[in-house]
Amino acid sequence: METGVIIVGAGPVGLMLAGELHLGGVKVTVYDKLAAPSGESRALGFNRRAAESLDQRGLLSRIGEFRWGPMGHFGGVRFDLGMLADNHSGVLGLSQARTEEMLAHRLAELGVPVRRGHEVTGVHQTPDAVTVDLDGPDGPRQDSARYLVGCDGPRSTVRTAAGIDARVWPATRGMYTAEITGVSLRPRPIGERLPGGHMVVCTPLGEGRLRIVIHDKSLPPHPDPDALTFTQVADAWQRLTGESIHHGQAQWMWACDNTAGLAEDYRRGRVLLAGDAAHEMPPLAAWGLSAGLQDAANLGWKLAATVNGRAPEGLLDTYHAERHPIGQQLIRNARAASLLYLGDADMDPLRAVLGELAEHPDAAAHLAGIVSGLGIRYDMGPGEHPLLGRRMPPDQVLVLPDGSRTRIADLLHTARGVLITTDTDTDTTDTGAGAGAARLAQDWADRVDIVTAAWAPDPAPAPAPALQAVLVRPDGYVAWTSPGSGRDLTDALTHWFGHPHPAPAAAGPPAGTTHRTGARA
């Protein structure tokens, strides 16, 4: 099998995308310029939707122990997640290195090669393929594939080589981050604002490790990460807090700024971008990592279908159409949150007003949706059902005909589409719902699993308004509902999964209907 996709960048986004492509039947190779994982954890956790994206592939449980955050905040303005109908809590205190390690182990199990110590030096596109120039341990070489995805960070070599411009919001201030041991500090998990527009953050990581972040307004906008010393970090901490950490030890350190950037195109021919290569934002509550994991979930199944020749026309272009506006919103929101978070006392009146608004459930739900990623709604065409275009709640439980129970997330482990029908009457001829929908969808059974079940009343109520049938994309977003969608099921299936492949006629119940968790039709 020829290589379908080359991914440059073996961080969490590149590794996640490689797994998605493998599930879609694509041969993929990952290259990274580092000889080994850095072990650095610039993000500590991720938001709710990123966690759900991992859960949909059975990966969240593989990370090990972690904790959920019971409170939310936007730019330091807190709001109570407990007042909201949906669960917006995110994963806190989880080192990025653990997430990366889990994803790397998974690829090793799947047999997906991750080739380290290879730096990209050039990219060449033809109408049918893309070739990458690499400088590796054995010298220069080339590799070719049908498509190339740059997951190689904010200074993306792939983006530059592909000629994709980026809009940049220049840095206005610098910051230091370090993981330290050998000291005892008061926790300041969402930050302690100090006079003059300064802030310090201290997050306990367990086993005597602390993550500290220093937002010192006096730092230059472009601090040199390679020149950073622990003495500089300790001096800055003491200058702002009066506490000495000079006797501690730094496990790793990082100097950065608050530059933001957005690629003009997420796709240029056979080259695509994901994660920080597509959208760079100021370090803030792991928003960048969270968005990158969702990029991978959105792109993976679409690119796999394209490589395998079963994608409908224009499917791959919906990656840019759906995710580029999200990137724009994220950068706007991150810049707004940073102003609130790091601004001096002049911002206090605005913080007070926003705090009052956040006491109202509707306003809190909107802010929570920004932070958690649950507020995303993609354009699925006409329709009025509130779930259309939104993610299908992954913890929604279904009762199968044999009495067993399963979750939506479990049905998505294979990265295929899922049609859920709640009508087992095989005599109905209504192709908009029930068994009629299941029969109609048989012509897509090589790409879509068909599940007949009832909505369980607990632990969460059934979707409202009540659904007779729902089509869920591989990334967990609702593409069609009955009732509530303005297009028919045939149109929705063709739009997202391509032309039908009629299956041989079979006697009895609709062939391909499954009552087994995650089973393929």
DAQUI-V727950 format. One record per residue. N is the residue number from 1. RES is the residue in one letter. SS is DSSP state (H for helix, E for strand, - for the rest). OMEGA is omega in radians with two decimals (999 if undefined). Layout:
N_RES_SS_OMEGA + N_RES_SS_OMEGA
This chain:
1_M_-_3.10 + 2_E_-_3.10 + 3_T_-_-3.13 + 4_G_-_-3.05 + 5_V_E_2.92 + 6_I_E_3.06 + 7_I_E_3.06 + 8_V_E_-3.11 + 9_G_-_-3.11 + 10_A_-_2.95 + 11_G_-_-3.09 + 12_P_H_-3.09 + 13_V_H_3.12 + 14_G_H_3.13 + 15_L_H_3.09 + 16_M_H_-3.14 + 17_L_H_3.12 + 18_A_H_3.09 + 19_G_H_3.11 + 20_E_H_-3.13 + 21_L_H_3.10 + 22_H_H_3.10 + 23_L_H_3.11 + 24_G_-_3.07 + 25_G_-_-3.10 + 26_V_-_3.01 + 27_K_-_-3.03 + 28_V_E_3.05 + 29_T_E_3.14 + 30_V_E_3.05 + 31_Y_E_3.07 + 32_D_E_-3.08 + 33_K_-_3.13 + 34_L_-_3.13 + 35_A_-_3.14 + 36_A_-_3.08 + 37_P_-_-3.06 + 38_S_-_-3.07 + 39_G_-_-3.14 + 40_E_-_-3.09 + 41_S_-_-3.09 + 42_R_-_3.05 + 43_A_-_3.10 + 44_L_E_-3.13 + 45_G_E_3.13 + 46_F_E_-3.04 + 47_N_-_-3.02 + 48_R_H_-3.07 + 49_R_H_3.06 + 50_A_H_3.09 + 51_A_H_3.12 + 52_E_H_3.11 + 53_S_H_3.06 + 54_L_H_-3.13 + 55_D_H_3.14 + 56_Q_-_3.09 + 57_R_-_3.14 + 58_G_-_-3.02 + 59_L_-_-3.06 + 60_L_H_-3.11 + 61_S_H_-3.12 + 62_R_H_-3.12 + 63_I_-_-3.05 + 64_G_-_-3.07 + 65_E_-_3.02 + 66_F_-_-3.13 + 67_R_E_3.09 + 68_W_E_3.13 + 69_G_-_-3.09 + 70_P_-_-3.14 + 71_M_E_3.06 + 72_G_E_3.02 + 73_H_E_3.02 + 74_F_E_-3.11 + 75_G_-_-3.14 + 76_G_-_3.08 + 77_V_E_-3.02 + 78_R_E_2.96 + 79_F_E_-3.03 + 80_D_E_3.12 + 81_L_H_-3.11 + 82_G_H_-3.14 + 83_M_H_-3.03 + 84_L_-_-3.11 + 85_A_-_-3.14 + 86_D_-_3.12 + 87_N_-_-3.10 + 88_H_-_-3.04 + 89_S_-_3.14 + 90_G_-_3.12 + 91_V_E_-3.08 + 92_L_E_2.99 + 93_G_E_3.14 + 94_L_E_-3.08 + 95_S_E_3.09 + 96_Q_H_-3.13 + 97_A_H_3.12 + 98_R_H_3.10 + 99_T_H_3.13 + 100_E_H_3.14 + 101_E_H_3.12 + 102_M_H_-3.12 + 103_L_H_3.11 + 104_A_H_3.10 + 105_H_H_3.13 + 106_R_H_3.12 + 107_L_H_3.09 + 108_A_H_3.09 + 109_E_H_-3.13 + 110_L_H_-3.13 + 111_G_-_3.11 + 112_V_-_-3.09 + 113_P_E_3.01 + 114_V_E_-3.02 + 115_R_E_-3.08 + 116_R_E_-3.13 + 117_G_-_3.14 + 118_H_-_-3.13 + 119_E_E_3.12 + 120_V_E_3.11 + 121_T_E_3.14 + 122_G_E_3.13 + 123_V_E_-3.12 + 124_H_E_3.13 + 125_Q_E_2.93 + 126_T_-_3.12 + 127_P_-_-3.02 + 128_D_-_-3.03 + 129_A_-_3.05 + 130_V_E_-3.13 + 131_T_E_-3.11 + 132_V_E_2.99 + 133_D_E_-3.06 + 134_L_E_3.01 + 135_D_E_-3.04 + 136_G_E_-3.12 + 137_P_-_-3.13 + 138_D_-_3.11 + 139_G_E_-3.11 + 140_P_E_3.08 + 141_R_E_3.08 + 142_Q_E_3.00 + 143_D_E_-3.08 + 144_S_E_3.12 + 145_A_E_3.09 + 146_R_-_-3.10 + 147_Y_E_3.09 + 148_L_E_3.09 + 149_V_E_3.07 + 150_G_E_3.03 + 151_C_-_-2.93 + 152_D_-_2.91 + 153_G_-_-3.03 + 154_P_-_3.08 + 155_R_-_-2.97 + 156_S_-_3.03 + 157_T_H_-3.13 + 158_V_H_-3.14 + 159_R_H_3.14 + 160_T_H_-3.11 + 161_A_H_3.13 + 162_A_-_3.12 + 163_G_-_3.14 + 164_I_-_3.12 + 165_D_-_3.10 + 166_A_E_2.99 + 167_R_E_-3.05 + 168_V_E_2.96 + 169_W_E_-2.97 + 170_P_-_3.13 + 171_A_-_3.06 + 172_T_-_-3.14 + 173_R_-_3.11 + 174_G_E_3.13 + 175_M_E_3.06 + 176_Y_E_3.02 + 177_T_E_3.09 + 178_A_E_2.94 + 179_E_E_-2.98 + 180_I_E_3.04 + 181_T_E_3.06 + 182_G_-_3.11 + 183_V_-_3.07 + 184_S_-_-3.10 + 185_L_-_3.07 + 186_R_-_3.13 + 187_P_-_3.03 + 188_R_E_-2.91 + 189_P_E_3.08 + 190_I_E_3.03 + 191_G_E_3.04 + 192_E_E_-3.12 + 193_R_E_-3.10 + 194_L_E_-3.12 + 195_P_-_3.07 + 196_G_-_3.12 + 197_G_-_3.08 + 198_H_E_3.04 + 199_M_E_3.01 + 200_V_E_3.13 + 201_V_E_3.05 + 202_C_E_-3.11 + 203_T_E_3.06 + 204_P_E_-3.14 + 205_L_E_-3.09 + 206_G_E_3.12 + 207_E_-_3.06 + 208_G_-_-3.13 + 209_R_E_3.10 + 210_L_E_2.98 + 211_R_E_3.08 + 212_I_E_3.08 + 213_V_E_-3.09 + 214_I_E_3.03 + 215_H_E_-3.10 + 216_D_-_-3.06 + 217_K_-_-3.13 + 218_S_-_3.14 + 219_L_-_3.11 + 220_P_-_-3.11 + 221_P_-_-3.10 + 222_H_-_3.12 + 223_P_-_-3.10 + 224_D_-_-3.10 + 225_P_H_-3.11 + 226_D_H_-3.12 + 227_A_H_-3.06 + 228_L_-_3.07 + 229_T_-_3.12 + 230_F_H_3.09 + 231_T_H_3.09 + 232_Q_H_3.13 + 233_V_H_-3.10 + 234_A_H_3.10 + 235_D_H_-3.13 + 236_A_H_3.12 + 237_W_H_-3.13 + 238_Q_H_-3.14 + 239_R_H_-3.08 + 240_L_H_-3.00 + 241_T_H_-3.01 + 242_G_-_-3.12 + 243_E_-_3.12 + 244_S_-_3.02 + 245_I_-_-3.06 + 246_H_-_-3.13 + 247_H_-_-3.14 + 248_G_-_3.11 + 249_Q_E_3.12 + 250_A_E_3.06 + 251_Q_E_2.98 + 252_W_E_-3.11 + 253_M_E_-3.11 + 254_W_E_3.00 + 255_A_E_-3.12 + 256_C_E_3.12 + 257_D_E_-3.09 + 258_N_-_3.04 + 259_T_-_3.00 + 260_A_E_-3.14 + 261_G_E_-3.13 + 262_L_E_3.09 + 263_A_E_3.13 + 264_E_-_3.13 + 265_D_-_3.02 + 266_Y_-_3.07 + 267_R_E_3.02 + 268_R_E_-3.10 + 269_G_-_-3.11 + 270_R_-_3.10 + 271_V_E_3.11 + 272_L_E_-3.13 + 273_L_E_3.08 + 274_A_-_3.12 + 275_G_H_-3.07 + 276_D_H_3.07 + 277_A_H_3.13 + 278_A_-_-3.07 + 279_H_E_3.07 + 280_E_E_3.13 + 281_M_-_3.12 + 282_P_-_3.11 + 283_P_-_-3.05 + 284_L_-_2.97 + 285_A_-_3.09 + 286_A_-_3.12 + 287_W_H_-3.12 + 288_G_H_3.11 + 289_L_H_-3.12 + 290_S_H_3.13 + 291_A_H_-3.14 + 292_G_H_3.10 + 293_L_H_3.09 + 294_Q_H_2.99 + 295_D_H_-3.10 + 296_A_H_3.14 + 297_A_H_-3.14 + 298_N_H_-3.04 + 299_L_H_-2.94 + 300_G_H_-3.06 + 301_W_H_3.13 + 302_K_H_3.13 + 303_L_H_3.11 + 304_A_H_3.12 + 305_A_H_3.13 + 306_T_H_3.14 + 307_V_H_-3.09 + 308_N_-_3.05 + 309_G_-_-3.13 + 310_R_-_-3.11 + 311_A_-_2.99 + 312_P_-_-3.13 + 313_E_-_3.07 + 314_G_-_-3.09 + 315_L_-_-3.07 + 316_L_-_3.12 + 317_D_H_3.11 + 318_T_H_3.05 + 319_Y_H_3.09 + 320_H_H_-3.08 + 321_A_H_-3.11 + 322_E_H_-2.98 + 323_R_H_3.14 + 324_H_H_3.05 + 325_P_H_3.08 + 326_I_H_3.08 + 327_G_H_3.10 + 328_Q_H_-3.13 + 329_Q_H_-3.12 + 330_L_H_-3.14 + 331_I_H_3.07 + 332_R_H_-3.10 + 333_N_H_-3.14 + 334_A_H_3.12 + 335_R_H_3.11 + 336_A_H_3.14 + 337_A_H_3.13 + 338_S_H_3.11 + 339_L_H_3.09 + 340_L_H_-3.02 + 341_Y_H_-2.98 + 342_L_H_-3.13 + 343_G_-_-3.14 + 344_D_-_-3.05 + 345_A_H_3.11 + 346_D_H_-3.14 + 347_M_H_-3.07 + 348_D_H_3.10 + 349_P_H_3.12 + 350_L_H_3.09 + 351_R_H_-3.12 + 352_A_H_3.14 + 353_V_H_-3.14 + 354_L_H_3.09 + 355_G_H_3.10 + 356_E_H_3.11 + 357_L_H_-3.09 + 358_A_-_3.06 + 359_E_-_3.10 + 360_H_-_-3.06 + 361_P_H_-3.11 + 362_D_H_3.13 + 363_A_H_3.11 + 364_A_H_3.13 + 365_A_H_3.12 + 366_H_H_3.12 + 367_L_H_3.12 + 368_A_H_3.12 + 369_G_H_3.07 + 370_I_H_-3.05 + 371_V_H_-3.03 + 372_S_H_-3.05 + 373_G_-_-3.12 + 374_L_-_3.12 + 375_G_-_-3.11 + 376_I_-_3.05 + 377_R_-_3.13 + 378_Y_-_-3.14 + 379_D_-_3.11 + 380_M_-_-3.12 + 381_G_-_-3.07 + 382_P_-_3.11 + 383_G_E_-3.08 + 384_E_-_-3.13 + 385_H_-_-3.07 + 386_P_-_3.12 + 387_L_-_-3.06 + 388_L_-_-3.12 + 389_G_-_3.11 + 390_R_-_3.12 + 391_R_E_3.05 + 392_M_-_-3.10 + 393_P_-_-3.00 + 394_P_-_3.13 + 395_D_-_3.05 + 396_Q_-_-3.07 + 397_V_E_3.07 + 398_L_E_3.04 + 399_V_E_-3.12 + 400_L_E_-3.08 + 401_P_-_3.12 + 402_D_-_3.11 + 403_G_-_3.11 + 404_S_-_-3.08 + 405_R_E_3.09 + 406_T_E_3.10 + 407_R_E_3.04 + 408_I_H_-3.12 + 409_A_H_-3.13 + 410_D_H_-3.14 + 411_L_H_-3.07 + 412_L_-_-3.08 + 413_H_-_-3.07 + 414_T_-_3.12 + 415_A_-_3.04 + 416_R_-_3.00 + 417_G_E_3.13 + 418_V_E_2.98 + 419_L_E_3.13 + 420_I_E_3.06 + 421_T_E_-3.09 + 422_T_-_-3.09 + 423_D_-_-3.14 + 424_T_-_3.13 + 425_D_-_-3.07 + 426_T_-_3.13 + 427_D_-_-3.11 + 428_T_-_3.09 + 429_T_-_-3.14 + 430_D_-_-3.11 + 431_T_-_3.10 + 432_G_-_-3.10 + 433_A_-_2.98 + 434_G_H_-3.07 + 435_A_H_3.05 + 436_G_H_3.08 + 437_A_H_3.13 + 438_A_H_3.12 + 439_R_H_-3.14 + 440_L_H_-3.06 + 441_A_H_3.13 + 442_Q_H_-3.14 + 443_D_H_3.05 + 444_W_H_-3.02 + 445_A_-_3.06 + 446_D_-_-3.13 + 447_R_-_-3.04 + 448_V_E_3.03 + 449_D_E_-3.11 + 450_I_E_-3.03 + 451_V_E_3.04 + 452_T_E_-3.05 + 453_A_E_3.04 + 454_A_E_3.09 + 455_W_E_3.10 + 456_A_-_3.14 + 457_P_-_-3.13 + 458_D_-_0.07 + 459_P_-_3.10 + 460_A_-_3.13 + 461_P_-_3.12 + 462_A_-_3.12 + 463_P_-_3.12 + 464_A_-_-0.12 + 465_P_-_-3.05 + 466_A_-_3.14 + 467_L_-_2.97 + 468_Q_-_3.12 + 469_A_E_3.13 + 470_V_E_3.08 + 471_L_E_-3.09 + 472_V_E_3.10 + 473_R_-_3.11 + 474_P_-_3.11 + 475_D_-_3.03 + 476_G_-_-3.11 + 477_Y_E_-3.04 + 478_V_E_-3.09 + 479_A_E_-3.08 + 480_W_E_3.10 + 481_T_E_2.97 + 482_S_E_-0.02 + 483_P_-_2.95 + 484_G_-_3.12 + 485_S_E_-3.12 + 486_G_-_3.09 + 487_R_-_3.14 + 488_D_-_-3.04 + 489_L_H_3.13 + 490_T_H_3.13 + 491_D_H_-3.12 + 492_A_H_3.13 + 493_L_H_-3.14 + 494_T_H_-3.10 + 495_H_H_-3.05 + 496_W_H_-3.03 + 497_F_H_3.05 + 498_G_-_-3.08 + 499_H_-_-3.11 + 500_P_-_3.01 + 501_H_-_-3.04 + 502_P_-_3.11 + 503_A_-_3.10 + 504_P_-_3.13 + 505_A_-_3.13 + 506_A_-_3.13 + 507_A_-_3.05 + 508_G_-_-3.11 + 509_P_-_3.14 + 510_P_-_-3.12 + 511_A_-_3.13 + 512_G_-_3.09 + 513_T_E_-3.07 + 514_T_E_3.05 + 515_H_-_-3.06 + 516_R_-_-3.11 + 517_T_-_3.03 + 518_G_-_-3.10 + 519_A_-_3.13 + 520_R_-_3.10 + 521_A_-_999
